[in-house]
Amino acid sequence: MRAEIITIGDELLIGQVVDTNSAWMAERLNECGIELFQVTSVHDNREHIIAALDEAFGRADIVLTTGGLGPTKDDITKHVLCEYFGTHLIEDMRVRAHIHELYKERPDVLNRLTATQWLVPECAEILPNRVGSAPLMIFHKGEKLLASMPGVPYEMKIAMDEQILPYIQQSVFSNQQSVILHRTLQVTGIPESSLAILLEDYENEMPSDLHLAYLPKDGIIRLRLSSYGGMTEKEIDAWFGRLKELTKDYLIADTDEPLEVIVGKLLKEKGATIATAESCTGGKLASLLNKHAGSSAFYWGSVVSYDNSVKEQVLNVPAEMIKTHGVVSEEVVRIMAESVRKLIGTDFGIATSGIAGPSGGSEEKPVGTVWMAWATPKGTYAECFHLGKLREQITDRACMKALIGLLKILKNE
Amino acid sequence: MRAEIITIGDELLIGQVVDTNSAWMAERLNECGIELFQVTSVHDNREHIIAALDEAFGRADIVLTTGGLGPTKDDITKHVLCEYFGTHLIEDMRVRAHIHELYKERPDVLNRLTATQWLVPECAEILPNRVGSAPLMIFHKGEKLLASMPGVPYEMKIAMDEQILPYIQQSVFSNQQSVILHRTLQVTGIPESSLAILLEDYENEMPSDLHLAYLPKDGIIRLRLSSYGGMTEKEIDAWFGRLKELTKDYLIADTDEPLEVIVGKLLKEKGATIATAESCTGGKLASLLNKHAGSSAFYWGSVVSYDNSVKEQVLNVPAEMIKTHGVVSEEVVRIMAESVRKLIGTDFGIATSGIAGPSGGSEEKPVGTVWMAWATPKGTYAECFHLGKLREQITDRACMKALIGLLKILKNE
């Protein structure tokens, strides 16, 4: 069972919008045993959309389109789909009622353009869009099907989970699915090429329908084993077990969960709490720690001490110490971590201070130098890292280093 | 002059990686007067890559590929390009020297797999990759060209800016470029459909080669005027001027710059400084304010008061007040904003407190309710918003509301 995604919108092709939808949809499709074969981004242009539809139907059984369903003139997807499937628009009273309900407290939205949203292609099956005005549309082409949904990420996600995926699973395709299996682990502290040499014999022994991929990012390499229908859960787990054994000196996780989720679970298990004192990471680490629901159980708060006055007055770093050692130093991060732990009253405190650039670097402490400290009930640890040259890369990698450090401390306790 | 991007990698099609490269590349191509026609994401698979190359060359003059250039077995792009262009690999001594220089302090990386990185296709022009081991490759196919570069975002960005784009501009294509012009403004406080009705006459009068697009996100609608070769700067500016006049009641910016950049510039101009006190936004607002280089001129620090104890002990919110009014209330955010302004010693203080969900909502204060306050030298303002139902959406929108509020205060002063 193969699917393709066509994302429709000029904004994707002039760089105004990053396509985050496709990765999210890809993950869900894989979980349902549907292989995503290709993603294609096209303009809001009749000929271009039609060509992409033809090509996608040539390769795949299911075509998912996102975008181009707004009430404004630049959105043409519905009209092009009408033409492609040889149908025309009719009024849908259920959609009309839904839109009236949706905007009952905002009568200004119920204008004549919004009214075009309850015009739907006659041959399409219409599924409700619980959180928006553009209806979801399913078209059939022989044994194949096309689902059209909005490009707004949160509307698309609810549409996929509540309507499109259940529809696909319950429809004609339900008995044809193959089992796609993935297993992912995460390692750190070894170059990608050295890891590949370590795993050379293992890779040579792998059956041809098992695939190993290396995904390096922010100092962590994710190793993914994939089987597209040729293997049972037990078989892939056996191969995964060997992979874990071979990489055990570098292993930090044996799931694909983001590191902040893994750390959060461990903190919750231990009933431990955490606070951060951030200079170069500027709140990014805090934001990661409370990104997911339920984080209030372990994450209590942070002080972002971007300016030195905040380090001195809120985190009690002596001005003299900053003068002597510099603000990016072991001495300063230790005090920051210990102070925030005490100030907020948590079990752990993490501090970061570094040079994110582009300016501020020196011969001795070039851009990318980051000092980090972890204050724990058993003492304070500090470490210095060199994390690259670009601002965003440095702060992203610093957050990962902070989480890796905390993970090691939590596991060793 | 038309370009296409082919992003190569299984990770994109199983959802392990979001493709942020394409949007970045799209923007750069547009700035150089090169239209990006299509983006295609394909598997690390020989047949799939070859089919995508054939299709892309059928539509475009320039094909840019990213990914699949690592030293590990799953990366096959270089080999497939060799086959596609009928050539074979040879040793490149310059690349070899570069890689030795790059890793001179990390001899463990200089293993036999890394050594495969200085094998390059004989017919390709090789451009240096300043920050990585995979060389950049340019292939010619008649009048058309293909550039292959790594998928690691920061390597790709440096490759594009320093090597690939200058090469394209100085090559055979230099005289054929058309002028692509974009103008973007940002509005808030009006539904998309009402905005379209407001602009109906304007859109009907627009010449056929001028295009207007609506891009709603997080409570802001970006309106983009585009001309693909049919208009001069002066002409599009005249149309843009009319658009600004028509939308002036809702206008918050007449550039496409992110709101935090616009606010940062205004703060710098005024020599003003800012701090934040964040509950539901959890450091995201801080992180936005210091995302860009030079932010230390105006952004000083934050207190993330996720737990109530932090609100009480660090931000001096009376426990009694939380008990009486609740933590998501006008009273509490006012004290938070004023306290953080005083604690950090800045001109402005912004506070957020809301229910990001999924739990914690009530009849009176459902998930999505966010109270916000702006403490200024002239007094404190507070406002309540209802920002949706999903955690990430609520916190993203709250950050935008905080910046819009600050922008209005800065403009009215």
Boltz contact constraints between the chains, C-beta under 6 A:
constraints:
  - contact:
      token1: [A, 10]
      token2: [B, 213]
      max_distance: 6.0
  - contact:
      token1: [A, 11]
      token2: [B, 215]
      max_distance: 6.0
  - contact:
      token1: [A, 13]
      token2: [B, 26]
      max_distance: 6.0
  - contact:
      token1: [A, 13]
      token2: [B, 36]
      max_distance: 6.0
  - contact:
      token1: [A, 14]
      token2: [B, 26]
      max_distance: 6.0
  - contact:
      token1: [A, 14]
      token2: [B, 30]
      max_distance: 6.0
  - contact:
      token1: [A, 15]
      token2: [B, 23]
      max_distance: 6.0
  - contact:
      token1: [A, 15]
      token2: [B, 26]
      max_distance: 6.0
  - contact:
      token1: [A, 15]
      token2: [B, 27]
      max_distance: 6.0
  - contact:
      token1: [A, 18]
      token2: [B, 20]
      max_distance: 6.0
  - contact:
      token1: [A, 18]
      token2: [B, 23]
      max_distance: 6.0
  - contact:
      token1: [A, 20]
      token2: [B, 18]
      max_distance: 6.0
  - contact:
      token1: [A, 23]
      token2: [B, 15]
      max_distance: 6.0
  - contact:
      token1: [A, 23]
      token2: [B, 18]
      max_distance: 6.0
  - contact:
      token1: [A, 26]
      token2: [B, 13]
      max_distance: 6.0
  - contact:
      token1: [A, 26]
      token2: [B, 14]
      max_distance: 6.0
  - contact:
      token1: [A, 26]
      token2: [B, 15]
      max_distance: 6.0
  - contact:
      token1: [A, 27]
      token2: [B, 15]
      max_distance: 6.0
  - contact:
      token1: [A, 30]
      token2: [B, 14]
      max_distance: 6.0
  - contact:
      token1: [A, 36]
      token2: [B, 13]
      max_distance: 6.0
  - contact:
      token1: [A, 38]
      token2: [B, 42]
      max_distance: 6.0
  - contact:
      token1: [A, 39]
      token2: [B, 41]
      max_distance: 6.0
  - contact:
      token1: [A, 40]
      token2: [B, 40]
      max_distance: 6.0
  - contact:
      token1: [A, 41]
      token2: [B, 39]
      max_distance: 6.0
  - contact:
      token1: [A, 42]
      token2: [B, 38]
      max_distance: 6.0
  - contact:
      token1: [A, 71]
      token2: [B, 193]
      max_distance: 6.0
  - contact:
      token1: [A, 72]
      token2: [B, 196]
      max_distance: 6.0
  - contact:
      token1: [A, 72]
      token2: [B, 214]
      max_distance: 6.0
  - contact:
      token1: [A, 73]
      token2: [B, 203]
      max_distance: 6.0
  - contact:
      token1: [A, 74]
      token2: [B, 213]
      max_distance: 6.0
  - contact:
      token1: [A, 108]
      token2: [B, 194]
      max_distance: 6.0
  - contact:
      token1: [A, 109]
      token2: [B, 191]
      max_distance: 6.0
  - contact:
      token1: [A, 111]
      token2: [B, 193]
      max_distance: 6.0
  - contact:
      token1: [A, 111]
      token2: [B, 194]
      max_distance: 6.0
  - contact:
      token1: [A, 111]
      token2: [B, 197]
      max_distance: 6.0
  - contact:
      token1: [A, 113]
      token2: [B, 193]
      max_distance: 6.0
  - contact:
      token1: [A, 113]
      token2: [B, 196]
      max_distance: 6.0
  - contact:
      token1: [A, 113]
      token2: [B, 197]
      max_distance: 6.0
  - contact:
      token1: [A, 114]
      token2: [B, 193]
      max_distance: 6.0
  - contact:
      token1: [A, 154]
      token2: [B, 390]
      max_distance: 6.0
  - contact:
      token1: [A, 154]
      token2: [B, 393]
      max_distance: 6.0
  - contact:
      token1: [A, 191]
      token2: [B, 109]
      max_distance: 6.0
  - contact:
      token1: [A, 193]
      token2: [B, 71]
      max_distance: 6.0
  - contact:
      token1: [A, 193]
      token2: [B, 111]
      max_distance: 6.0
  - contact:
      token1: [A, 193]
      token2: [B, 113]
      max_distance: 6.0
  - contact:
      token1: [A, 193]
      token2: [B, 114]
      max_distance: 6.0
  - contact:
      token1: [A, 194]
      token2: [B, 108]
      max_distance: 6.0
  - contact:
      token1: [A, 196]
      token2: [B, 72]
      max_distance: 6.0
  - contact:
      token1: [A, 196]
      token2: [B, 113]
      max_distance: 6.0
  - contact:
      token1: [A, 197]
      token2: [B, 111]
      max_distance: 6.0
  - contact:
      token1: [A, 197]
      token2: [B, 113]
      max_distance: 6.0
  - contact:
      token1: [A, 203]
      token2: [B, 73]
      max_distance: 6.0
  - contact:
      token1: [A, 213]
      token2: [B, 10]
      max_distance: 6.0
  - contact:
      token1: [A, 213]
      token2: [B, 74]
      max_distance: 6.0
  - contact:
      token1: [A, 214]
      token2: [B, 72]
      max_distance: 6.0
  - contact:
      token1: [A, 215]
      token2: [B, 11]
      max_distance: 6.0
  - contact:
      token1: [A, 215]
      token2: [B, 16]
      max_distance: 6.0
  - contact:
      token1: [A, 282]
      token2: [B, 286]
      max_distance: 6.0
  - contact:
      token1: [A, 282]
      token2: [B, 287]
      max_distance: 6.0
  - contact:
      token1: [A, 282]
      token2: [B, 290]
      max_distance: 6.0
  - contact:
      token1: [A, 283]
      token2: [B, 283]
      max_distance: 6.0
  - contact:
      token1: [A, 283]
      token2: [B, 286]
      max_distance: 6.0
  - contact:
      token1: [A, 283]
      token2: [B, 287]
      max_distance: 6.0
  - contact:
      token1: [A, 283]
      token2: [B, 302]
      max_distance: 6.0
  - contact:
      token1: [A, 284]
      token2: [B, 287]
      max_distance: 6.0
  - contact:
      token1: [A, 286]
      token2: [B, 282]
      max_distance: 6.0
  - contact:
      token1: [A, 286]
      token2: [B, 283]
      max_distance: 6.0
  - contact:
      token1: [A, 286]
      token2: [B, 304]
      max_distance: 6.0
  - contact:
      token1: [A, 287]
      token2: [B, 282]
      max_distance: 6.0
  - contact:
      token1: [A, 287]
      token2: [B, 283]
      max_distance: 6.0
  - contact:
      token1: [A, 287]
      token2: [B, 284]
      max_distance: 6.0
  - contact:
      token1: [A, 287]
      token2: [B, 287]
      max_distance: 6.0
  - contact:
      token1: [A, 290]
      token2: [B, 282]
      max_distance: 6.0
  - contact:
      token1: [A, 290]
      token2: [B, 306]
      max_distance: 6.0
  - contact:
      token1: [A, 293]
      token2: [B, 358]
      max_distance: 6.0
  - contact:
      token1: [A, 299]
      token2: [B, 306]
      max_distance: 6.0
  - contact:
      token1: [A, 300]
      token2: [B, 306]
      max_distance: 6.0
  - contact:
      token1: [A, 300]
      token2: [B, 307]
      max_distance: 6.0
  - contact:
      token1: [A, 301]
      token2: [B, 304]
      max_distance: 6.0
  - contact:
      token1: [A, 301]
      token2: [B, 305]
      max_distance: 6.0
  - contact:
      token1: [A, 301]
      token2: [B, 306]
      max_distance: 6.0
  - contact:
      token1: [A, 301]
      token2: [B, 307]
      max_distance: 6.0
  - contact:
      token1: [A, 301]
      token2: [B, 310]
      max_distance: 6.0
  - contact:
      token1: [A, 302]
      token2: [B, 283]
      max_distance: 6.0
  - contact:
      token1: [A, 302]
      token2: [B, 304]
      max_distance: 6.0
  - contact:
      token1: [A, 303]
      token2: [B, 303]
      max_distance: 6.0
  - contact:
      token1: [A, 304]
      token2: [B, 286]
      max_distance: 6.0
  - contact:
      token1: [A, 304]
      token2: [B, 301]
      max_distance: 6.0
  - contact:
      token1: [A, 304]
      token2: [B, 302]
      max_distance: 6.0
  - contact:
      token1: [A, 305]
      token2: [B, 301]
      max_distance: 6.0
  - contact:
      token1: [A, 306]
      token2: [B, 290]
      max_distance: 6.0
  - contact:
      token1: [A, 306]
      token2: [B, 299]
      max_distance: 6.0
  - contact:
      token1: [A, 306]
      token2: [B, 300]
      max_distance: 6.0
  - contact:
      token1: [A, 306]
      token2: [B, 301]
      max_distance: 6.0
  - contact:
      token1: [A, 307]
      token2: [B, 300]
      max_distance: 6.0
  - contact:
      token1: [A, 307]
      token2: [B, 301]
      max_distance: 6.0
  - contact:
      token1: [A, 310]
      token2: [B, 301]
      max_distance: 6.0
  - contact:
      token1: [A, 310]
      token2: [B, 344]
      max_distance: 6.0
  - contact:
      token1: [A, 344]
      token2: [B, 310]
      max_distance: 6.0
  - contact:
      token1: [A, 358]
      token2: [B, 293]
      max_distance: 6.0
  - contact:
      token1: [A, 390]
      token2: [B, 154]
      max_distance: 6.0
  - contact:
      token1: [A, 393]
      token2: [B, 154]
      max_distance: 6.0
